[in-house]
Amino acid sequence: MKRPIVALAVSTASMLVLAACGGNSSASAPASSSSNSAKNVTITIGTFPDPRPMGIVKEEGWLEKQGYTVKWETFLNGIPGEIAAAAGGSLDMGQADTSGMMPLFVKDPTLAWYVGTETGDVVQIIARKGSGITSVAGLKGKVITTPGLNTADQVVLDLALHKAGLPLNAGTYPIATGPNSVIAMQNGTVDAASAYVPFSAQMIVNGTGRLIATADQVYGKPWVAGGLFVTRAFAKAHPQAVRDVLKAVLRAENLIKTQPATAYKLLSQYSGASVAAIKYSYDHNFIRLLPLVPDKQAMIAEAKTEQQYGVFSGNPTTFINSWVNTSFAAAVAGGKP
């Protein structure tokens, strides 16, 4: 069944209610790199404003300090736009969610490799206080915002509806990105949201929303979620650049573990959400750091679950084994490629 999807307009000025908290970092100086080879390499990296380690890499300028020219491109709706840009040759690497990547990359598995994992969970279903929604079953007939089709947020919502015995057209689905979904929740124009961190947490911190389910809870076990892809053309031409990006991500993960206060300020500066929302996201496992080397078996299991509910088409094992390239992360973090 088709979902009734409409556009949800939220003014840019309204987004100012999100309390961004910046500040200078006390992070240590960047480690040395193969700066001679980096000087002639330009990397275009796609991101979106969530509190993953890559946000710290961008805010601290670690890759630029190594000699790379980095073009940072923001995709508020995530993977659909990133894949289009990668296919068009204007994006080299992208930060996205596995649940959103797999159904799209299976259609063109030779375009890119999945090369590193950052985090787990990252998507939550939040109900507006006063909406009367206390469970997934209560979403029937409600207005539920997501960033759009073929996003992890929509996949998690679809799985939740399936498991609750509800059709995909159980409600109305206006499209709003993470920042705008917070505003929509505050304005009372939506009843619920399937949203990514830190904006799902911002709804709770603001006192306008309550948690209905996390991606882990919907999935029934840890959800792999966020990672990095690179086009095969770029990886073959600049393998050291791919390794250097992954080294920077690993360094950012360590900063989150060892200096969380510093890391949270940087991620607040990067995402535009409050430090409180970043902290809530990590403290309540709305986002979890995962080993950098991709876990193929976990990803195969995730693809099989998506396939069960009609989200993924193809052979999960064959696809994951050809699409996931663990050699880059293994060279950086250790472990079996």
C-alpha positions as a LaTeX table, in Angstrom:
\begin{tabular}{lrrr}
\hline
Residue & $x$ (\AA) & $y$ (\AA) & $z$ (\AA) \\
\hline
Met1 & 0.00 & 0.00 & 0.00 \\
Lys2 & 1.19 & 3.51 & $-0.75$ \\
Arg3 & 1.81 & 5.95 & 2.04 \\
Pro4 & 0.05 & 9.32 & 1.93 \\
Ile5 & 3.03 & 11.67 & 2.02 \\
Val6 & 2.82 & 15.43 & 2.09 \\
Ala7 & 5.38 & 18.18 & 2.47 \\
Leu8 & 5.75 & 19.86 & 5.84 \\
Ala9 & 7.02 & 23.43 & 5.66 \\
Val10 & 8.87 & 24.89 & 8.62 \\
Ser11 & 10.53 & 28.27 & 8.39 \\
Thr12 & 14.29 & 28.58 & 8.73 \\
Ala13 & 13.79 & 31.22 & 11.38 \\
Ser14 & 11.84 & 28.76 & 13.50 \\
Met15 & 14.90 & 26.55 & 13.70 \\
Leu16 & 16.58 & 29.13 & 15.88 \\
Val17 & 14.72 & 27.70 & 18.86 \\
Leu18 & 17.17 & 24.82 & 18.76 \\
Ala19 & 19.79 & 25.81 & 21.27 \\
Ala20 & 23.10 & 25.35 & 19.54 \\
Cys21 & 26.04 & 25.47 & 21.88 \\
Gly22 & 29.46 & 25.96 & 20.31 \\
Gly23 & 32.89 & 26.63 & 21.76 \\
Asn24 & 36.56 & 26.06 & 21.16 \\
Ser25 & 37.83 & 22.52 & 21.44 \\
Ser26 & 40.56 & 21.42 & 23.77 \\
Ala27 & 41.19 & 18.31 & 21.67 \\
Ser28 & 44.81 & 17.42 & 21.06 \\
Ala29 & 46.63 & 18.45 & 17.91 \\
Pro30 & 46.11 & 16.27 & 14.85 \\
Ala31 & 48.36 & 13.31 & 14.34 \\
Ser32 & 50.80 & 13.47 & 11.44 \\
Ser33 & 49.77 & 11.89 & 8.15 \\
Ser34 & 50.99 & 11.30 & 4.66 \\
Ser35 & 50.67 & 15.04 & 4.03 \\
Asn36 & 52.65 & 14.99 & 0.80 \\
Ser37 & 50.16 & 12.68 & $-0.90$ \\
Ala38 & 47.23 & 14.48 & 0.75 \\
Lys39 & 48.09 & 17.87 & $-0.74$ \\
Asn40 & 46.84 & 16.93 & $-4.18$ \\
Val41 & 43.70 & 15.10 & $-3.07$ \\
Thr42 & 40.24 & 16.62 & $-2.82$ \\
Ile43 & 37.57 & 14.62 & $-0.96$ \\
Thr44 & 33.88 & 15.44 & $-1.15$ \\
Ile45 & 32.14 & 14.00 & 1.90 \\
Gly46 & 28.40 & 13.86 & 2.46 \\
Thr47 & 27.11 & 14.23 & 6.01 \\
Phe48 & 23.99 & 15.13 & 7.93 \\
Pro49 & 23.74 & 16.86 & 11.31 \\
Asp50 & 23.74 & 14.01 & 13.78 \\
Pro51 & 26.16 & 13.39 & 16.66 \\
Arg52 & 28.37 & 10.77 & 15.05 \\
Pro53 & 32.17 & 10.95 & 15.23 \\
Met54 & 32.45 & 12.40 & 11.71 \\
Gly55 & 30.97 & 15.64 & 13.03 \\
Ile56 & 34.02 & 16.09 & 15.24 \\
Val57 & 36.33 & 15.39 & 12.31 \\
Lys58 & 34.65 & 18.20 & 10.39 \\
Glu59 & 34.55 & 20.71 & 13.27 \\
Glu60 & 38.20 & 20.13 & 14.17 \\
Gly61 & 39.39 & 20.24 & 10.56 \\
Trp62 & 41.64 & 17.23 & 11.08 \\
Leu63 & 41.64 & 16.15 & 7.45 \\
Glu64 & 42.34 & 19.68 & 6.24 \\
Lys65 & 45.23 & 19.94 & 8.71 \\
Gln66 & 46.66 & 16.79 & 7.14 \\
Gly67 & 46.73 & 18.52 & 3.78 \\
Tyr68 & 43.48 & 17.33 & 2.20 \\
Thr69 & 41.05 & 19.66 & 0.50 \\
Val70 & 37.67 & 18.62 & 1.85 \\
Lys71 & 34.31 & 19.66 & 0.47 \\
Trp72 & 31.67 & 18.98 & 3.10 \\
Glu73 & 28.18 & 18.53 & 1.69 \\
Thr74 & 25.13 & 18.37 & 3.98 \\
Phe75 & 22.23 & 16.08 & 3.10 \\
Leu76 & 19.40 & 16.66 & 5.57 \\
Asn77 & 17.40 & 13.78 & 4.08 \\
Gly78 & 20.38 & 11.44 & 4.13 \\
Ile79 & 21.09 & 8.58 & 1.81 \\
Pro80 & 18.76 & 9.18 & $-1.19$ \\
Gly81 & 20.47 & 12.45 & $-2.06$ \\
Glu82 & 23.90 & 11.08 & $-1.28$ \\
Ile83 & 23.53 & 8.12 & $-3.62$ \\
Ala84 & 22.30 & 10.40 & $-6.40$ \\
Ala85 & 25.33 & 12.65 & $-5.88$ \\
Ala86 & 27.72 & 9.68 & $-5.79$ \\
Ala87 & 26.22 & 8.23 & $-8.96$ \\
Gly88 & 26.58 & 11.62 & $-10.62$ \\
Gly89 & 30.26 & 11.83 & $-9.67$ \\
Ser90 & 29.93 & 14.77 & $-7.26$ \\
Leu91 & 30.37 & 12.82 & $-4.00$ \\
Asp92 & 33.29 & 10.59 & $-2.98$ \\
Met93 & 32.28 & 9.47 & 0.49 \\
Gly94 & 29.07 & 9.57 & 2.48 \\
Gln95 & 27.85 & 9.14 & 6.02 \\
Ala96 & 24.53 & 7.31 & 6.18 \\
Asp97 & 22.51 & 4.55 & 7.85 \\
Thr98 & 22.84 & 0.94 & 6.79 \\
Ser99 & 19.08 & 0.40 & 6.83 \\
Gly100 & 18.64 & 3.18 & 4.31 \\
Met101 & 21.74 & 2.36 & 2.27 \\
Met102 & 21.10 & $-1.34$ & 1.69 \\
Pro103 & 17.74 & $-1.13$ & $-0.14$ \\
Leu104 & 19.21 & 1.47 & $-2.51$ \\
Phe105 & 22.76 & 0.25 & $-3.05$ \\
Val106 & 21.49 & $-3.27$ & $-3.84$ \\
Lys107 & 20.15 & $-1.72$ & $-7.06$ \\
Asp108 & 23.68 & $-0.65$ & $-8.04$ \\
Pro109 & 26.08 & $-2.62$ & $-5.82$ \\
Thr110 & 29.19 & $-1.76$ & $-7.86$ \\
Leu111 & 28.91 & 1.98 & $-7.27$ \\
Ala112 & 30.44 & 2.01 & $-3.78$ \\
Trp113 & 31.78 & 0.05 & $-0.86$ \\
Tyr114 & 30.61 & 0.26 & 2.72 \\
Val115 & 33.92 & 0.72 & 4.53 \\
Gly116 & 33.36 & 1.63 & 8.18 \\
Thr117 & 30.80 & 1.60 & 10.97 \\
Glu118 & 30.39 & 4.48 & 13.41 \\
Thr119 & 27.30 & 3.96 & 15.54 \\
Gly120 & 24.24 & 1.90 & 16.36 \\
Asp121 & 20.53 & 2.72 & 16.89 \\
Val122 & 20.35 & 6.49 & 15.97 \\
Val123 & 16.61 & 6.46 & 15.11 \\
Gln124 & 13.72 & 6.73 & 17.56 \\
Ile125 & 9.96 & 7.00 & 17.30 \\
Ile126 & 8.82 & 9.92 & 19.46 \\
Ala127 & 5.22 & 10.88 & 20.25 \\
Arg128 & 4.13 & 14.42 & 21.07 \\
Lys129 & 2.97 & 14.80 & 24.64 \\
Gly130 & $-0.78$ & 15.25 & 24.59 \\
Ser131 & $-1.20$ & 13.18 & 21.41 \\
Gly132 & $-2.53$ & 10.21 & 23.36 \\
Ile133 & 0.04 & 7.90 & 21.76 \\
Thr134 & 1.62 & 5.45 & 24.20 \\
Ser135 & 2.68 & 2.66 & 21.84 \\
Val136 & 3.28 & 1.92 & 18.17 \\
Ala137 & $-0.33$ & 0.71 & 17.90 \\
Gly138 & $-1.42$ & 4.22 & 18.85 \\
Leu139 & 0.13 & 5.62 & 15.65 \\
Lys140 & $-2.91$ & 4.49 & 13.64 \\
Gly141 & $-4.62$ & 7.47 & 12.04 \\
Lys142 & $-2.00$ & 9.91 & 13.32 \\
Val143 & 0.28 & 12.42 & 11.61 \\
Ile144 & 3.83 & 11.02 & 11.74 \\
Thr145 & 6.77 & 12.88 & 10.26 \\
Thr146 & 9.90 & 11.27 & 8.78 \\
Pro147 & 12.73 & 12.64 & 6.58 \\
Gly148 & 11.17 & 10.79 & 3.64 \\
Leu149 & 11.12 & 7.48 & 1.80 \\
Asn150 & 14.27 & 5.34 & 1.60 \\
Thr151 & 15.63 & 6.80 & 4.84 \\
Ala152 & 16.52 & 4.85 & 7.97 \\
Asp153 & 13.82 & 6.71 & 9.85 \\
Gln154 & 11.17 & 5.51 & 7.39 \\
Val155 & 12.55 & 1.95 & 7.47 \\
Val156 & 12.36 & 1.84 & 11.28 \\
Leu157 & 8.80 & 3.20 & 11.18 \\
Asp158 & 7.80 & 0.65 & 8.51 \\
Leu159 & 9.22 & $-2.21$ & 10.59 \\
Ala160 & 7.44 & $-0.92$ & 13.69 \\
Leu161 & 4.10 & $-0.70$ & 11.86 \\
His162 & 4.52 & $-4.20$ & 10.42 \\
Lys163 & 5.30 & $-5.68$ & 13.83 \\
Ala164 & 2.27 & $-3.94$ & 15.33 \\
Gly165 & 0.04 & $-5.36$ & 12.60 \\
Leu166 & $-0.60$ & $-1.97$ & 11.01 \\
Pro167 & $-0.52$ & $-1.18$ & 7.27 \\
Leu168 & 2.08 & 1.21 & 5.88 \\
Asn169 & $-0.68$ & 3.74 & 5.25 \\
Ala170 & $-1.80$ & 3.64 & 8.87 \\
Gly171 & $-1.22$ & 7.39 & 9.18 \\
Thr172 & $-0.26$ & 10.51 & 7.26 \\
Tyr173 & 3.45 & 11.08 & 6.73 \\
Pro174 & 4.57 & 14.68 & 6.18 \\
Ile175 & 8.25 & 14.99 & 5.35 \\
Ala176 & 10.48 & 16.93 & 7.73 \\
Thr177 & 14.19 & 16.65 & 8.43 \\
Gly178 & 15.51 & 16.25 & 11.96 \\
Pro179 & 15.69 & 19.97 & 12.87 \\
Asn180 & 12.30 & 20.70 & 11.33 \\
Ser181 & 10.67 & 17.72 & 13.01 \\
Val182 & 11.55 & 19.29 & 16.37 \\
Ile183 & 9.75 & 22.47 & 15.35 \\
Ala184 & 6.76 & 20.53 & 14.05 \\
Met185 & 6.53 & 18.69 & 17.36 \\
Gln186 & 6.72 & 21.96 & 19.29 \\
Asn187 & 4.09 & 23.58 & 17.07 \\
Gly188 & 1.73 & 20.63 & 17.46 \\
Thr189 & 1.47 & 20.12 & 13.69 \\
Val190 & 2.44 & 16.44 & 14.00 \\
Asp191 & 1.49 & 13.74 & 16.47 \\
Ala192 & 4.71 & 11.76 & 16.26 \\
Ala193 & 8.05 & 11.55 & 14.51 \\
Ser194 & 10.43 & 8.84 & 13.41 \\
Ala195 & 13.56 & 10.93 & 13.76 \\
Tyr196 & 17.32 & 10.62 & 14.01 \\
Val197 & 19.49 & 11.78 & 16.89 \\
Pro198 & 20.10 & 14.32 & 18.32 \\
Phe199 & 16.74 & 15.72 & 17.25 \\
Ser200 & 14.75 & 12.82 & 18.67 \\
Ala201 & 16.48 & 13.52 & 21.98 \\
Gln202 & 15.90 & 17.26 & 21.57 \\
Met203 & 12.15 & 16.60 & 21.54 \\
Ile204 & 12.43 & 14.88 & 24.91 \\
Val205 & 14.83 & 17.43 & 26.40 \\
Asn206 & 12.49 & 20.23 & 25.30 \\
Gly207 & 9.65 & 18.50 & 27.11 \\
Thr208 & 7.47 & 18.18 & 24.00 \\
Gly209 & 7.95 & 14.50 & 23.24 \\
Arg210 & 8.03 & 11.05 & 24.82 \\
Leu211 & 9.82 & 7.93 & 23.63 \\
Ile212 & 7.70 & 5.24 & 21.97 \\
Ala213 & 10.45 & 2.97 & 20.63 \\
Thr214 & 14.11 & 2.96 & 19.65 \\
Ala215 & 15.45 & 1.29 & 16.51 \\
Asp216 & 17.02 & $-1.38$ & 18.72 \\
Gln217 & 13.63 & $-2.11$ & 20.31 \\
Val218 & 11.86 & $-2.26$ & 16.95 \\
Tyr219 & 14.53 & $-4.53$ & 15.50 \\
Gly220 & 14.63 & $-6.73$ & 18.59 \\
Lys221 & 18.42 & $-6.57$ & 18.86 \\
Pro222 & 21.20 & $-4.01$ & 18.33 \\
Trp223 & 20.62 & $-2.03$ & 15.11 \\
Val224 & 23.85 & $-1.49$ & 13.15 \\
Ala225 & 22.77 & 1.94 & 11.85 \\
Gly226 & 25.43 & 4.50 & 10.96 \\
Gly227 & 28.46 & 4.06 & 8.76 \\
Leu228 & 30.48 & 5.30 & 5.81 \\
Phe229 & 30.49 & 4.45 & 2.14 \\
Val230 & 33.02 & 5.42 & $-0.53$ \\
Thr231 & 32.70 & 5.20 & $-4.28$ \\
Arg232 & 34.82 & 2.42 & $-5.68$ \\
Ala233 & 36.37 & 4.82 & $-8.18$ \\
Phe234 & 37.65 & 7.11 & $-5.41$ \\
Ala235 & 38.80 & 4.22 & $-3.19$ \\
Lys236 & 40.81 & 2.68 & $-5.99$ \\
Ala237 & 42.37 & 6.01 & $-6.92$ \\
His238 & 43.07 & 7.20 & $-3.35$ \\
Pro239 & 43.16 & 4.26 & $-0.90$ \\
Gln240 & 45.31 & 6.19 & 1.60 \\
Ala241 & 42.74 & 8.97 & 1.71 \\
Val242 & 40.06 & 6.46 & 2.68 \\
Arg243 & 42.29 & 5.11 & 5.43 \\
Asp244 & 43.03 & 8.64 & 6.67 \\
Val245 & 39.32 & 9.46 & 6.90 \\
Leu246 & 38.72 & 6.29 & 8.90 \\
Lys247 & 41.69 & 7.11 & 11.16 \\
Ala248 & 40.13 & 10.49 & 11.87 \\
Val249 & 36.77 & 8.86 & 12.66 \\
Leu250 & 38.49 & 6.44 & 15.04 \\
Arg251 & 40.23 & 9.37 & 16.73 \\
Ala252 & 36.90 & 11.16 & 17.12 \\
Glu253 & 35.39 & 8.05 & 18.69 \\
Asn254 & 38.20 & 8.07 & 21.22 \\
Leu255 & 37.50 & 11.74 & 22.02 \\
Ile256 & 33.85 & 10.89 & 22.72 \\
Lys257 & 34.93 & 8.11 & 25.07 \\
Thr258 & 37.69 & 9.98 & 26.90 \\
Gln259 & 36.57 & 13.64 & 26.78 \\
Pro260 & 32.79 & 13.52 & 26.41 \\
Ala261 & 32.22 & 17.11 & 27.54 \\
Thr262 & 34.55 & 18.41 & 24.82 \\
Ala263 & 33.10 & 16.03 & 22.25 \\
Tyr264 & 29.50 & 16.96 & 23.06 \\
Lys265 & 30.23 & 20.67 & 22.60 \\
Leu266 & 31.75 & 19.99 & 19.20 \\
Leu267 & 28.81 & 17.81 & 18.17 \\
Ser268 & 26.37 & 20.48 & 19.36 \\
Gln269 & 28.24 & 23.03 & 17.27 \\
Tyr270 & 28.11 & 20.66 & 14.29 \\
Ser271 & 24.46 & 19.57 & 14.53 \\
Gly272 & 22.77 & 22.71 & 15.86 \\
Ala273 & 21.14 & 20.76 & 18.69 \\
Ser274 & 21.78 & 21.56 & 22.33 \\
Val275 & 24.59 & 19.99 & 24.33 \\
Ala276 & 21.86 & 18.55 & 26.57 \\
Ala277 & 20.35 & 16.73 & 23.58 \\
Ile278 & 23.75 & 15.32 & 22.57 \\
Lys279 & 24.42 & 14.14 & 26.11 \\
Tyr280 & 20.93 & 12.64 & 26.40 \\
Ser281 & 21.47 & 10.77 & 23.13 \\
Tyr282 & 24.63 & 9.07 & 24.39 \\
Asp283 & 23.52 & 8.64 & 28.01 \\
His284 & 20.27 & 6.91 & 26.99 \\
Asn285 & 21.75 & 4.80 & 24.17 \\
Phe286 & 19.86 & 6.66 & 21.47 \\
Ile287 & 23.24 & 6.38 & 19.77 \\
Arg288 & 25.99 & 3.83 & 20.51 \\
Leu289 & 29.58 & 3.76 & 19.33 \\
Leu290 & 30.39 & 0.54 & 17.47 \\
Pro291 & 33.66 & $-1.03$ & 16.28 \\
Leu292 & 34.94 & 0.63 & 13.10 \\
Val293 & 35.40 & $-2.65$ & 11.21 \\
Pro294 & 32.00 & $-3.59$ & 9.73 \\
Asp295 & 30.29 & $-6.67$ & 11.13 \\
Lys296 & 29.14 & $-8.49$ & 7.99 \\
Gln297 & 27.06 & $-11.06$ & 9.85 \\
Ala298 & 25.14 & $-8.38$ & 11.75 \\
Met299 & 24.50 & $-6.53$ & 8.50 \\
Ile300 & 23.32 & $-9.69$ & 6.75 \\
Ala301 & 20.88 & $-10.27$ & 9.61 \\
Glu302 & 19.64 & $-6.69$ & 9.30 \\
Ala303 & 19.15 & $-7.07$ & 5.53 \\
Lys304 & 17.22 & $-10.31$ & 6.09 \\
Thr305 & 14.90 & $-8.53$ & 8.51 \\
Glu306 & 14.34 & $-5.73$ & 5.99 \\
Gln307 & 13.67 & $-8.37$ & 3.34 \\
Gln308 & 11.12 & $-10.07$ & 5.59 \\
Tyr309 & 9.10 & $-6.88$ & 5.73 \\
Gly310 & 9.48 & $-5.98$ & 2.07 \\
Val311 & 12.04 & $-3.21$ & 2.55 \\
Phe312 & 15.05 & $-4.98$ & 0.97 \\
Ser313 & 15.06 & $-7.03$ & $-2.23$ \\
Gly314 & 17.90 & $-9.27$ & $-3.27$ \\
Asn315 & 20.14 & $-11.90$ & $-1.70$ \\
Pro316 & 21.32 & $-10.45$ & 1.63 \\
Thr317 & 24.43 & $-12.64$ & 1.95 \\
Thr318 & 25.62 & $-12.16$ & $-1.63$ \\
Phe319 & 25.01 & $-8.42$ & $-1.50$ \\
Ile320 & 26.70 & $-7.76$ & 1.85 \\
Asn321 & 29.74 & $-9.86$ & 0.98 \\
Ser322 & 30.28 & $-7.89$ & $-2.23$ \\
Trp323 & 29.27 & $-4.44$ & $-0.96$ \\
Val324 & 31.00 & $-4.40$ & 2.45 \\
Asn325 & 34.76 & $-3.93$ & 2.22 \\
Thr326 & 36.38 & $-4.39$ & 5.63 \\
Ser327 & 40.00 & $-4.07$ & 4.50 \\
Phe328 & 40.25 & $-0.29$ & 4.93 \\
Ala329 & 38.92 & $-0.25$ & 8.51 \\
Ala330 & 40.89 & $-3.36$ & 9.45 \\
Ala331 & 44.10 & $-1.67$ & 8.32 \\
Val332 & 43.31 & 1.28 & 10.57 \\
Ala333 & 41.74 & $-0.38$ & 13.63 \\
Gly334 & 43.16 & $-3.87$ & 13.40 \\
Gly335 & 41.12 & $-7.01$ & 13.04 \\
Lys336 & 40.38 & $-9.50$ & 10.31 \\
Pro337 & 39.53 & $-7.91$ & 6.93 \\
\hline
\end{tabular}
